[in-house]
């Protein structure tokens, strides 16, 4: 059985939903994971924000506009009045639930319930189209029944497998449809896996059912070797390893959720990134069977803050790094990149919410310097195979820029540089020119 995930842009209109249905109808046994239609989650978030600020009138206006959005696209989707009005009954029910939520004091739990409706309604719409227009059966799986977070706030593949077995029997078959992104937290309340979390849902499900493959359908022909928003002449990567894909996703490749690779990689289930607008394109295959060769791709992530701690107390001292990391752990702030010397530590974070508190706590160790508005550029591939050649090319490309940190990753797969965000675009272009467009002649001293 396959798992097929469709993103919000792939489901963004009646015509797109018809294209998705055509792709699904080619499969006899599959689980379909639906994101919310494009823009819907943002709109639900806007309703929540307005209500929490006390702007109730604006919340109701946005809600009415969203109902009109779903009515418009569902009217276009169904060929006859019967299909439209039958689905509209479900639609009205869900918007009555919104009315109930928008009463009294606004809470985080209410917001989570509200945000879940995007995936729930979109999956219902696609299922209704299958049953009414294509007269083909597609059964519903409720993500709230099988995707629960543990006490640490993480999902578990074995737990998902057990809950699927308990709720739906030992063996799933035929076509099934479920929601991406949404889940229950450890206390049983509505929660979600964060932006892009539908990718994560798909690979968690794929691992839980030991799928033959996982297909992630978007509106792009797979991963590219650089960011096409900033760089011309990028190329699609037709195959890439799990490790390389994870690095690219974590350091800025928007097509893939950073956490979604590991569930599939543990069971060597291939992931295929496909384009709903061009289903014949091979896209990108991600697997454990790819032998890395040379530099594969470049990605970048903005919104980075760099923290530097300088302290003579580090010299020949054990336990110093542990005490520093404990502060970041205390404030629940992950670290992206780290470099150390005998008397200093430089590291980056992408969530500055507790940055002032972290800096104040770190001052007991020494002088703390913060540089905001930074970007991480990550060069991915078999970087260490020809370290001298690749490092020389990267240094040559980066020479005009203010590089504040440079680090070989903990694996063979990446080299990262931190520089001011305003230089990101030019640095991506310079690296692309040096690494992909020039003749590969070894760099000598």
C-alpha positions in Angstrom: 0.0 0.0 0.0 1.2 3.5 -0.8 0.8 6.8 1.1 -0.1 9.8 -1.1 0.1 13.3 0.5 -1.4 16.3 -1.3 -0.4 19.9 -0.2 -2.6 22.9 0.0 -1.8 24.3 -3.4 -2.5 20.9 -4.9 -6.0 21.1 -3.4 -6.4 24.9 -3.9 -9.3 24.9 -6.3 -12.1 22.8 -7.8 -9.9 22.1 -10.8 -6.9 21.1 -8.7 -9.1 18.8 -6.6 -10.3 17.1 -9.8 -6.6 16.6 -10.9 -5.8 15.1 -7.5 -8.8 12.7 -7.7 -7.6 11.5 -11.1 -4.1 10.7 -9.6 -5.7 8.9 -6.6 -8.1 6.9 -8.8 -5.1 5.2 -10.5 -4.3 3.5 -7.1 -6.3 0.6 -5.8 -4.8 0.5 -2.3 -3.5 3.8 -0.8 -3.9 6.2 2.1 -4.4 9.8 1.0 -3.2 12.5 3.4 -4.9 15.9 2.8 -3.6 19.3 3.7 -6.1 22.2 4.1 -6.9 24.0 0.8 -4.3 26.8 0.2 -4.8 29.8 2.4 -7.4 28.2 4.7 -5.1 27.6 7.7 -3.9 31.2 7.5 -7.5 32.4 7.4 -8.4 30.3 10.4 -5.3 31.7 12.2 -6.6 35.2 11.4 -10.0 34.4 12.9 -8.2 33.3 16.0 -6.0 36.3 16.2 -8.9 38.7 15.8 -11.0 37.0 18.4 -8.1 36.9 20.9 -7.6 40.7 20.4 -11.3 41.3 21.1 -12.2 42.1 17.5 -15.2 39.9 17.3 -16.9 41.7 14.4 -13.9 41.1 12.2 -13.7 37.5 13.3 -17.3 36.8 12.2 -16.7 38.7 8.9 -13.6 36.5 8.1 -15.6 33.4 9.1 -18.4 34.3 6.7 -15.9 34.9 3.9 -14.3 31.5 4.5 -17.7 29.8 4.3 -18.2 31.6 1.0 -14.8 30.4 -0.2 -15.8 26.7 0.5 -19.2 27.2 -1.0 -17.8 28.7 -4.2 -15.3 25.9 -4.8 -17.6 23.1 -3.8 -20.3 24.5 -6.2 -17.7 24.4 -9.0 -16.6 20.9 -8.0 -19.9 19.1 -8.2 -21.7 18.7 -11.5 -25.2 18.7 -10.0 -27.1 20.4 -7.2 -27.4 17.1 -5.3 -23.7 16.8 -4.6 -23.3 20.4 -3.7 -26.2 20.6 -1.3 -25.2 17.2 0.3 -21.7 18.5 1.0 -23.1 21.9 2.1 -24.9 20.2 4.9 -21.5 19.0 6.3 -20.1 22.4 5.7 -22.8 24.2 7.7 -22.2 21.7 10.5 -18.5 22.5 10.7 -19.2 26.3 10.6 -21.7 25.9 13.4 -18.8 24.3 15.4 -16.8 27.5 14.7 -19.7 29.6 16.1 -19.6 27.5 19.3 -15.9 28.0 19.6 -16.2 31.8 19.2 -18.0 32.1 22.5 -16.6 33.2 25.8 -13.0 33.3 26.7 -10.5 32.4 23.9 -8.0 29.7 24.8 -5.1 28.0 23.1 -7.1 24.8 23.0 -9.9 26.5 21.1 -7.4 27.8 18.6 -6.1 24.3 18.0 -9.6 23.0 17.4 -10.3 25.9 15.0 -7.1 25.3 13.0 -7.9 21.6 12.7 -11.0 22.4 10.6 -9.0 23.3 7.5 -7.8 19.7 7.0 -11.1 18.2 8.2 -13.3 20.1 5.7 -10.8 19.7 2.8 -10.6 15.9 3.3 -14.4 15.7 3.5 -14.7 17.7 0.3 -12.3 15.4 -1.6 -14.1 12.3 -0.2 -17.5 13.7 -1.2 -16.2 14.3 -4.8 -15.0 10.7 -5.0 -18.3 9.2 -3.8 -20.7 11.5 -5.7 -18.9 12.4 -8.9 -16.6 9.4 -9.5 -18.9 6.9 -7.7 -15.8 5.3 -6.2 -15.4 4.3 -2.6 -12.8 6.0 -0.4 -13.0 5.3 3.3 -12.3 7.9 6.0 -9.6 7.6 8.6 -9.7 10.1 11.4 -6.3 11.5 12.3 -7.4 12.2 15.8 -8.0 8.5 16.3 -4.4 7.4 15.5 -2.0 10.3 15.7 -1.3 11.2 19.3 1.7 13.0 20.8 3.5 11.5 23.8 4.5 13.4 27.0 7.5 14.8 25.2 5.3 16.3 22.5 6.4 13.8 19.8 4.5 11.2 17.7 5.4 7.5 17.8 5.4 5.2 14.8 4.7 2.1 16.9 1.8 3.9 18.7 0.3 4.9 15.4 0.5 1.4 14.1 -1.1 0.0 17.3 -4.0 2.6 17.2 -4.6 1.9 13.5 -4.8 -1.8 14.3 -7.2 -1.2 17.2 -9.5 1.2 15.4 -9.5 -0.2 11.8 -8.5 -3.8 12.0 -5.2 -5.7 11.3 -4.9 -4.9 7.6 -5.9 -1.7 5.8 -7.0 -2.1 2.2 -8.7 -0.1 -0.6 -8.6 3.7 -0.8 -8.6 5.6 2.5 -8.4 9.3 3.2 -7.2 11.2 6.3 -6.0 14.6 7.4 -2.5 15.8 7.6 -1.1 18.3 10.2 -3.6 17.6 13.0 -3.3 15.3 16.0 -4.1 15.0 19.7 -1.8 16.1 22.4 -0.9 13.9 25.4 -3.9 15.1 27.3 -6.3 14.3 24.5 -6.8 17.9 23.2 -6.6 19.0 19.6 -3.0 19.9 18.5 -0.9 19.9 15.3 2.5 19.0 13.9 3.3 22.6 12.9 3.5 24.2 9.5 4.1 21.7 6.7 3.2 18.9 9.2 1.2 17.0 6.6 4.5 15.7 5.2 5.3 14.4 8.6 1.9 12.8 8.9 2.4 11.0 5.6 5.8 9.6 6.5 4.7 8.6 10.0 1.8 6.7 8.4 4.0 5.2 5.8 6.3 3.8 8.5 3.4 2.6 10.6 1.8 0.6 7.8 5.2 -0.3 6.2 4.1 1.3 3.0 5.7 0.4 -0.4 6.3 4.1 -1.0 5.4 7.5 0.1 4.5 10.2 -2.5 4.4 13.9 -1.5 2.5 15.8 -4.2 3.1 19.6 -4.5 3.2 22.1 -7.4 6.9 21.8 -7.9 8.9 19.2 -9.9 10.9 18.0 -6.9 13.9 19.3 -5.0 16.2 21.6 -6.9 19.9 22.2 -6.4 19.4 25.8 -5.3 16.6 28.1 -4.4 14.9 29.1 -7.7 13.4 32.3 -6.0 16.9 33.7 -5.9 19.0 31.8 -8.4 18.6 31.2 -12.2 19.5 27.9 -13.9 18.7 25.6 -11.1 18.2 21.9 -11.8 15.9 19.3 -10.3 17.5 16.5 -8.3 16.2 13.3 -9.6 17.5 11.2 -6.7 18.9 12.1 -3.3 19.7 10.3 -0.1 17.7 10.5 3.1 20.6 12.3 4.9 20.9 14.9 2.1 17.2 15.5 1.9 17.0 16.0 5.7 19.8 18.5 5.6 18.2 20.5 2.7 14.8 20.4 4.4 16.1 21.6 7.8 18.2 24.3 6.3 15.6 25.9 4.1 14.2 23.8 1.3 10.5 24.6 1.6 9.2 21.6 -0.4 9.8 19.2 2.5 9.0 19.3 6.2 12.3 19.0 8.2 11.1 16.1 10.4 9.5 14.0 7.7 12.5 12.1 6.5 13.4 10.0 9.5 10.3 7.8 9.8 10.7 6.6 6.2 14.5 6.3 6.5 14.3 3.9 9.5 12.4 1.4 7.3 14.0 2.3 4.0 10.7 3.4 2.5 11.3 5.5 -0.6 9.8 9.0 -0.7 8.9 10.5 -4.1 8.3 14.3 -4.5 5.9 14.8 -7.3 4.1 17.6 -9.1 0.2 17.5 -9.4 0.4 20.0 -12.3 2.9 17.7 -14.1 2.2 14.2 -12.9 4.4 12.6 -15.6 7.5 14.3 -14.3 9.8 11.9 -12.4 10.2 14.5 -9.5 12.7 13.6 -6.9 13.3 10.1 -5.3 14.6 10.0 -1.8 16.0 6.7 -0.5 18.8 5.0 1.2 20.2 3.5 -2.1 21.8 6.7 -3.4 25.5 6.9 -3.4 26.5 10.5 -2.7 28.8 12.0 -5.3 30.1 15.6 -5.1 28.1 18.7 -4.2 24.4 18.0 -4.7 22.5 21.2 -3.6 22.5 24.5 -1.7 19.8 25.7 0.6 19.4 28.7 3.0 17.4 29.7 6.0 16.8 33.3 7.2 15.6 34.6 10.5 18.7 33.4 12.3 20.2 34.8 15.5 23.9 34.1 16.4 25.0 33.9 20.0 28.7 34.1 20.9 29.9 33.4 24.5 33.6 34.3 25.3 35.0 33.0 28.5 38.5 32.2 29.8 36.8 29.7 32.1 36.4 27.4 29.1 40.1 26.7 28.9 40.7 23.1 29.9 37.4 23.0 31.7 35.1 20.0 31.4 31.3 20.3 31.7 31.3 23.9 30.3 29.4 23.0 27.1 26.9 20.9 29.1 26.0 23.9 31.3 25.6 26.2 28.3 23.3 23.7 26.6 21.2 23.3 29.8 20.2 27.0 29.5 18.9 26.5 25.9 17.1 23.3 27.2 15.6 25.3 30.0 14.1 27.8 27.5 13.1 25.1 25.1 15.2 26.6 22.2 16.9 24.3 19.7 20.4 25.1 18.5 21.1 24.9 14.7 24.9 25.3 14.2 27.7 25.4 16.7 31.4 26.1 16.6 33.9 26.2 19.5 37.4 27.4 20.2 39.4 27.2 23.4 37.8 30.3 24.9 34.5 30.9 22.9 31.4 29.3 21.6 29.4 30.5 18.7 25.9 29.1 17.9 22.8 29.9 16.1 19.1 29.6 16.8 16.0 30.2 14.6 13.5 30.9 17.4 14.4 34.2 19.1 11.4 34.2 21.4 13.4 33.7 24.6 16.7 35.2 23.3 16.9 38.0 25.9 16.3 35.5 28.7 18.9 33.1 27.3 21.5 35.9 26.9 20.9 37.0 30.5 21.4 33.5 31.8 24.6 33.0 29.7 26.2 36.1 31.1 27.3 34.3 34.2 29.7 32.4 31.9 31.3 35.4 30.2 30.8 38.0 27.6 27.7 37.4 25.4 27.3 38.9 22.0 24.1 38.6 19.9 23.9 39.2 16.1 20.4 39.2 14.7 19.2 39.1 11.1 21.6 36.3 10.0 21.1 33.5 7.5 22.5 30.0 7.3 23.6 28.7 4.0 24.1 25.0 3.8 26.1 23.2 1.0 24.9 19.6 0.8 26.5 16.5 -0.7 29.5 14.3 -0.2 31.4 17.3 1.2 34.1 15.5 2.9 35.1 13.1 0.0 37.2 15.8 -1.6 37.3 18.3 1.3 40.2 20.3 -0.1 38.6 20.8 -3.5 35.1 21.5 -2.2 36.2 23.7 0.7 38.4 25.7 -1.7 35.6 26.3 -4.1 33.2 27.3 -1.3 35.8 29.7 0.3 36.4 31.3 -3.1 32.7 31.9 -3.6 32.2 33.2 -0.1 35.3 35.5 -0.1 33.3 38.8 -0.8 30.9 38.1 2.0 30.9 38.6 5.8 31.0 35.0 7.0 30.5 34.9 10.8 30.6 31.2 11.2 31.7 28.2 9.1 31.2 24.6 10.1 31.5 21.1 8.6 28.4 19.2 9.8 28.5 16.3 12.1 28.1 14.0 9.1 29.7 13.9 5.7 26.8 15.6 4.1 27.0 19.4 4.7 29.0 22.5 5.3 27.2 25.5 6.8 28.1 29.2 6.7 26.4 32.0 8.7 26.3 35.4 7.3 24.1 38.6 7.4 20.7 37.8 5.9 21.0 40.8 3.5 23.9 38.9 1.8 22.0 35.6 1.4 20.8 36.1 -2.2 24.2 37.2 -3.6 25.9 34.4 -1.7 23.6 31.8 -3.1 24.2 33.1 -6.6 28.0 33.1 -6.1 28.0 29.6 -4.7 25.8 28.3 -7.6 28.2 29.9 -10.1 31.3 28.4 -8.5 29.9 24.9 -7.6 27.5 24.1 -10.5 28.2 26.4 -13.5 32.0 26.4 -13.7 34.2 23.6 -15.0 35.2 21.4 -12.1 38.9 22.1 -11.9 40.5 21.4 -8.5 41.3 24.6 -6.5 45.0 24.8 -5.6 46.7 27.0 -3.0 
